[in-house]
């Protein structure tokens, strides 16, 4: 998912706050919109980041202060502006094969098991929830193709969703700076990473054809009708309050097949949050069958 950044580079790029007055009430109003829209809870320590991300927009709109901007966000007809604001505050922090043990487990345990014990109709469904610019989804696709060996006869699909429409456009294009791909193992790179222009690379069509990138707010209605064998939702819920984490994990359980797998981020845990999963590996959980 698009994640909040706290990198020094962001801080250094921030304008001086006095240029556009922001009151505590202004920050609270913005934080309320972000939480209502995305579930992300913005604490007071994120105030400078929020200012830095939105000051440019105030300048573009010719506004003098954040109170005027908040008034605009409150207007029913300003849905596009609210979306633009959320996109500005959130940012991508992702990479190919981040937390590599997840992809090793996916390929060598999950996909290998399904290959030996095919589900009905050879139907395979995976979901990258909070896919950001697509590196996670393409990494999943490489693991699936490698694990199955031959896709012929398989109905395999990966759904990749994010609330940020800008990062989804990047993900659909499947084009990345070459240095972003250093974590891709040679056995995958030689097969799935092709040269593009200006020092960039492009993901192979064999991967793109497996993935559907769609916008989705995890706290809105989910239009999917079928269930998944695998869901990746990593480094997303750390920004949610406990009650929202529980709601989300409960919904994931509802959308997983029996014995389905949920992969979460290295700093996340289901302990005392959701009892519908049991750990089977480091930040890997299996849906518990009802007794």
N, C-alpha and C positions, 0 to 999 in steps of 0.2 A: 504494500500500500504506500501511497504517498505519505511520508513521515515528516515530522517536525525536525528541522536541523538545528543544531547548536554549535556548528563549526565556527572557528575563529574567522574564517573567510567571510562568513555571513555577517558577523558582528562588525568587522572592519568596514564593510560596505554600507553600513547603516547611516542615514542622514542624521543631522542633529535634531533631536526631538523638538526643540523650541520652534522649528520652522512651522510645524503643524501641531497646535496644542492638542494633547490627548489627556482627558481626565480619567480618573478611576472608573467613573460610570461609563465612559466611552469604551474602555477596555472590557468592562463587564458585558456590555451590549454585544461587542464583537465576539467575545468568548461564548456567549449564549447562542449566537447564530452558528458558530462553528460546532459547538457541542450538539445542538439540535439537528444539524445537518449531517454530521459525521460521527458523532459519539466521542470525538476527541476532547479531552478536558484540558483547557489552557490555564495553567497556573500563573500567578503574578510574575514568576521568573521568566515567562515568555513575552512579557510586555515589550521589551526592546526588539525582539524578533518580529513581533506583529507590527510594530511601528515601522521597522525597516522594510518589511514586505509591502506595506500599504501606502507609505508616503508618496511613492512614485505615482500611484493611482490617484491620490488626491490632487497631485499636481496636474495630471492629465485631465481631470474633471474640472479643474479650476476652483476647487474648494479650499477654504481657509483653515478648517479645523476638522477634527474627527467627529465632533458632534453632528456637523452637517452631513458627513458621510454616513454615520449611523442612521440618521433620519432617512436618508435615501435607501439604505438597506431595508428599512422597515416597510417601504412601499410595496404593495402586492405585485405591481407590474415590474419590479426590479429583480426578478428571479435570475436573469442573466448576470446581473451585478453581484448577487450573492454567490453564484457559481464562480465568477471570476475571483471574488475575494477568497473563497475556500481554496481555489487553485493556487493563489498567490501565497497563502500562508503555509500550505503543505508543500513538501518537496520530496524528491526521490532519493532514497538511500538504499541502493541495492547493487548486486553484482551477480555474475554468472557463478553457479555452484557455490553460493554462499552457504556456509555450514555443510560442507561436502558429505558428511556422514548421512545426511538426509537422502541425498541422491544415490549414494551407495546402497542404502537400505531399500529405496524405491526400486532400483534396478535389480539388485541381487536377491532380495527377499520377496518383495511384493509382486513385481512383474514376473519374476521367475516362477513364483507359485501360481499365478494366474495363467501363465503359459502352460504349465503342467496340468492345471485344473481349470480349464476354460469356463467362464461363466456362460449362462444362457445366451445364445446368439453371439458369442464372443464379444459381448458388449463391455467396453472399458471406458469409464468416465472419471476424469480427474478435474479438480478445480484449484486454480491459483487465485485465492481471495486476497485482494490487495496487491495486484500484480505489478504496479508501478510501470516502469518502462519496458517490462517484458522479459528481463533476464531470467527470472525464476521460471516463467512458463516455458521458455525455450530450453532451459536446463532440464525441466521435467520431460519435455518432448524428447530430448536426446536420450534420457534414461529409459523412456518407454520404447523407443525404436531399438536401442541396444538390447534391452531386456527381452523383447519379443523376437528379435532377429528378423522376422519377416512379417510385415503388416498385412499381407494378403489374407483375406478371410476374417480379419478383425474389424470390428466397428469401434474404433478408438478415437476419442475426442478429449481435448483439454479446453475447459472454459477458463478464461482469464479475465478478471474483473477489477475495476478500480473506480473510485468516485471522481478522479481527476481525468477529465477528457483530454487534456494536453498530453499527459504521459501515455495515454492509450494510443494517441496518434503516433507517437514515437514507437511504441511497442508494435503496432500493426506494420509499420514500415520495415522493422527487423534489421535496421542498419545501425551499426555501432562503431565508435572509434576503436581502432585496432588494439590499443592498450587496455580497453575495457575487457578484452577477451583472453587475457593472459591466464586466467584460472581455468580455462577450458582445456581439458586433457588432450594431448596430441591425437589419441584415437578418435576423439569426437571432432576436433578442429579440422583434421584432414578430410573428414566426411561431410561436415555440416556447416563449415565456415568458409565463405567464398569472398574473394577480393571485390571491393567496390571502388568508388572514386575517392579522391582526396584523403588517402590513408585510412579509409574506413573499410569495414567488412559487412557482409550481408549474410543473414541466416538462410540456410538452404530451404527450398520450397518444400522438401519432405517434412520439415518441422512446421513451417507456416500453415501447411494444409491440415495439420492436426489441431491447430489452436484457433479458437474464436475469442476475440477481444471485445468485451462489452462493458459499457458503463454500468455501475451498480453501487448504490449506497447500502452498506451492510445493515443499516437500521431502517430501510424501507422494505417494501414488498419484494420478495424473491420470485421471479417468474419461472424458474426452472421447475419442471414437472418430474423428471426422473431423479434417481439417487446416484451417489458417487461412491466409488471404492476408495478414493483418496482425496483429501482436502489439505492443501497447504495454506495456512494463515499465519504468517511469521512476522514478528516484530510489528504487529498491528495493535493488539489489545493492551499493550503496555501504556497506551495513551488513554485507555478507557477506565471509568470507575468500575469497582468490583461488581456492582449490580448489572452494569452493561456487559461486562465480560461474561458473566453467568448467562445472560440472555443469549449472547452470541454463540457461546459454546453449546448451549442447549439446542439452538437452531441447527448448528452444524451436525449434532448428533441425529437430529430428525432427518437430515438430508444425506446421511451416510448409510450405505448398505450394512447389513449385519457383518460384524468383524471389520468394518471399514476403518481406515487409518487417518488420523489427524496429526499433521506436523506443525509445530509452533516454534517461536523464536527462542534463542538461547537464554534470554532473560525472562521468559514467560513460564507460567506453571498453571496446571489445572488443580493443584492441591487446594482443598477447601473452597474451590470455585465451582466445579462441576463434577458430579460423581458418576457420570455416564460413560466414562472412559477409564481404561487402566493403562499404566505405562508399559511399553514394550521395548523401549530404548531411550536414549537421551533426547528429550523433547519430542518423542514419538509416542502416540497414544492410539490404542485400539478401542473401538466402540464396544461397550459391554453388552452382551446379549441379555435380554430380560429373563429373570429367573422364573 
